[in-house]
């Protein structure tokens, strides 16, 4: 009988700063080419997407500056923590991303790293950088939404009493 893989989606790392710094235009789910020690380190839930970015080189997508720490029980076969990693995508998606990322102000950033049905996946986004006033506007909108929710819940509590 075949061994069942982990079902569902287990989050490893998120890049919350990317959603703050960029307007997200389009998202993609991609596989990663990893070594054994990288997978073991990811299964321990250790990774950082903070400085990561995606570069298209020779019709291949590469993930740069994502920190996956060395596996503690690894031997001489251990991986380098910040090496570039090949991403698995369809050729049409790569070509589309390459053409759109050539436009001024557009970049490709990783949003999340997770296991889906036992396989390591990364969610990337085609993004456009926000200006400083856009960031302040986003924070203001979030704060206004929070205050409105608090006021609505206070009114509901008073109505129940």
N, C-alpha and C positions, 0 to 999 in steps of 0.2 A: 504494500500500500504506500502511495506517495505521501511524503511529509507535507503537511499544510504549511503554507507561508503565512507570515503575519498579514492579516487582512486590515484594510483601512489605511489611514494616513497618520504617521507619527512624526510630529514636528521636531526638528533638530535645532534650527536657527532661523531667525527672522531678521530682516534689515529694515527696522522701523524708521531709521533715519532717511532711507531712500524715499519713502512716502512723504516725508517732510520736505525734502530738498528738491523733489522732482514732480512734475505733472506726469502721471502714468498714462500713456497712450494706448498700449497694447501689451498683453501678457502671453507668455508661452511656457509650457512645461517641457523640460528637457531631461534626458538621462545624462549620466556622467560616467566617464571611464576612470575607474578608481583601482588602486592596488588593494591587496588584502588588509594591510595594516590601516589604511585610510578608512575602510569600511568598519573595522573593529573600533576605531577611534570614534567614528560617527555614531555607532551603536551605543557608545557610552554617553552620547548627547553633547559632544564637545566640538564646537565649530564657531567661526565668526565670519560674517559676511560684510563687516563694516567697510572695508576698503576695496571690496570686490568690484570688478567690472568685466564685461564681455568684449572680446575683440574678434572680428572676423578676419581670418588670414588664410588665403588660398582656398576659398570656398569651404572652410572649416571654422567652427565656432570654438573659441577657447575661453575658459574662465580663469581670470588672473586675480591674484592677491586675496584669495579666500583662504583663511587660516584654519587648517585642520591639524591640531597638534599631533605630535608623534605618539604612537601607541606605546604605553608604558611597558608592556611585556614584549615589545618587538625587539628583534635582534638586529643584525647588520642589514636585514632586508627592510628596515623602517624607511618611511617616505620622508621627503622634505616637506616642511609644514606649509610653505607658501608657493609650491610649484604650480605651474599652469596646468590646467586639466581640460582635456578634450570633452566637448559636449556633444550629445547625440541628438541630432535634429534632422528633419526632412530637408532635402536640398531646396525645395521651394521656400520653406520658412527661412533658411539661411540667406537665400538670395533676396528675399523681401526685407529682412532685417538689415542686410548689407546696404541695400539701396536707400532705405529710410535713415540709417545711422549716418550716412554721408551728408545729410542735410544739416545746416548750421544749428547748433544748440541741442541736437539729439544725441543720446547715448543709450547704451544697453547696460542695465544694472540688475544684479540678482536681488530678488525680494525674499525668497524663502528656500530653505534646504530641508528636505524631509524624506522619509521612507514611505513609499506607496506600494503596498502588496509585496514588501520585502526588498524593493529595489530603490536605490538612492536616486532622488529626483531633485532638480533645482527649478524654481519658478523665476523666470527672468522677465524683464519688462523693457519695452522701448519707451524711453522717457525723455522729457524736455525739461531742462533746468528751470527752477523757479527763481524769480527775482526776490530781493529782500522784502519788498512790500507785499508780494504774493504770500510769503511765509507768514508775515504778520497778519495778513487777512485770514489765512487758514486758521491760525491760532485764535483769532478773534471770533470767527464763526463757531469753532469748537467750544469756546468758552460760553458764547451766547446760547448755543444748543444745550449745554449742561445746565445753565441757569434756568432756561425755560423748562427743562425736564424736572428740575428741583421744584420750581413753582407749581407745575402741574401735579406732581406727586403730593405736595403740601395741600393743595386744594382738594385732591381726592381723599386725603386722610381726614380733613375737616368735614367733608361731606359724609363720610362713614360714621363719624362720632355723633 
